[in-house]
């Protein structure tokens, strides 16, 4: 009889311990979630940013649309290190656009320059729009 009572009391004690453990774990998780919800911005505000930000991605998409509207043939458009975009043209020319300036005016200027170079029979090596006046580098024959 003592063994049966002892087993019952051991079972009851074990159940109470498990219940207390679950209760303490629940309280701990509640406080942890409360702490994280209050201090989330303080703890995680300096996380590394995406190398290509949303504004750059939208600028890439906008530039591709503008290039297609102006019938400028290109191979690829890539983001630069600073506030710039690199465009590789079909004839292997490199064009650098500035994100500080309006993309549509730069695209119009690119179209005009390419048409003039085509008329003159010259090929573009590099065209840089990051400065006040575009810098043109031509391929020498």
N, C-alpha and C positions, 0 to 999 in steps of 0.2 A: 504494500500500500504506500509506503514511504517513497518507493521508486516512482510510482505513478504520479504522486503529488509533486515530487522533485522535477519530473519531466515536464509537468504542466507549468510549474513555476518558471522553469528554465525557458520554456516556449513563450510564456507571457513576458518574461524579462527580455528575451531576444526580440519579440515583436515591439515592445516599448522602445528598445534601443534603435531599431530600424525606423520606427515612427519619429523618434527624436532626431535621428540623422536626416531623414527626409525633410522634416520641418526646418532644421538648421540650414540645410542645403537650399531650400526654397527661400528662406530669409536672406541668405548670402547672395543668391542670384537676383533677388529683388533689389537689394542695395546696390549690387554691381550694375544692373541695368539702369537704375536711377542715377548713379554716379556717371555712367557713360552718356546718358542722355543729357545731363547738365553740362558736362565738361568735354563733349565730343569735339566741338569747334576749337577749343583750346589745345587739346591733345593732338589733333590730326590736321591742323590748318597748314602746316609747312610740308605737306607731302609733295613729292616731286610732281611737276606738271607734265602733261602729255606733250611730247616734243612738237607735235603739230597741233596747235590750239584750234578751237572751233572757228575763230575768226580767220585763221590761215586756211582751214579747210574750205570755208565758204568762199574765201578769196580765190582759192584754186578752182573751185567749181564755177564761180562767176567768170574767171579769166578764160576757162575752157569754152564757156558759152559765148563770150565775146569774140574769141578767136574763130569759132565756127561761124558766127554771124558775119564777120569781116572776111570770110573765106581765106584765112591764113592757115596754111598747112603746117602742122607741127607733129613731132614724134611724141614728146612727153612734156609735162609740166611738173616741176619739182619745187618743194619749198627750200629756201636758202637758210643760211645760219642766222642772219639778221632779218630785218623786215624786207625781204626780197623774195622773188619767185624766179626760177630759172626755167626757160623755155628752150627746148631743142627743136629747131625747125627741120623740115624734111630735107633740106639741102645741107644739113650738118651745121648750120649757123646757131650761135648761142645768143639768146636775148635775156637780159636781166631786167625785170620789172621791180619797181619800188612799191611797197604796200603803203607808204606814206602819201603817195599821190593817187589821183583818180585813175583807175584801171582802164576806163573807157577812153580817156584822152591818150593814154600811153598806147593803147591798142590802135587807135586811129593814126597816131604818129608812126607806129610800126608799119601799118598798111601803106601809108604814104611813102615812107623810106624804102620799103621793099619794092613798091611799084617804080620808084625813081631808079633804084639800083638795077631793076630788070630792064628798064628802058636803056640805061647806060651800059648794060652788059657786064656789070660787076657783081661779084658774089660776096655775101656777108660772112664774116668770120665771127664777130662779136659786136653786140649792140647793148649798151648799158644805159638804162633810164633812171638810175639812182641819183643822178646829179641834175643840176638845173638845166644844162644842155646835154642832150644825149651824146655819148661817146661811141663813135662808129669805128670799127676795125675791119678792114677789108682783106680778102684773100689776095695775095700777090701772085701773079702768074709768072 
